[in-house]
Amino acid sequence: MDSKQASGLTMLGGLLLVVGSFLSWATVSGSIGSALEEAGEKASQTGTGGGDGWITLVIGLVLLVVGYLAFSGKGGVPTWLGWTAAVLGLAMAVFEYFSLSSDASDINDLIAQTGLDGKASIGIGFWLVALGAVVAIVGVAMSRTKKTA
């Protein structure tokens, strides 16, 4: 993989982190979700609405800038910055996975106790953030490998 492709992966990872930060990280579906919406509450929570999405947004923007500068050949960005952002993105994804899974499990237990129809689950935004972190790690790692003839 050449450096342009690796930089493209880094930018793609950053873009996925940015977009995923604004999308739903947790949703409640079924009749309980409808009841929440009728009561004026949200049946889903975005990453930026819950707080930690702002962190993944900044990480994604850093990865976009690092990838762009490497792609354009302008350089000037220390290698550690790309690695730090990519690893922090992955760490955030792992942390949020366990946090969201625990919260969804607790909510599902409460829903089961009430006998209402519904389910809490992890939303698409989180999965985009997690995918973006993995893609960014691959991009940063591939940018450091050298081709052999």
Summary of the structure (lengths in Angstrom):
residues: 149
radius of gyration: 18.4
end to end distance: 12.5
largest distance: 65.5
contacts: 523
relative contact order: 0.26
helix: 73%
strand: 9%
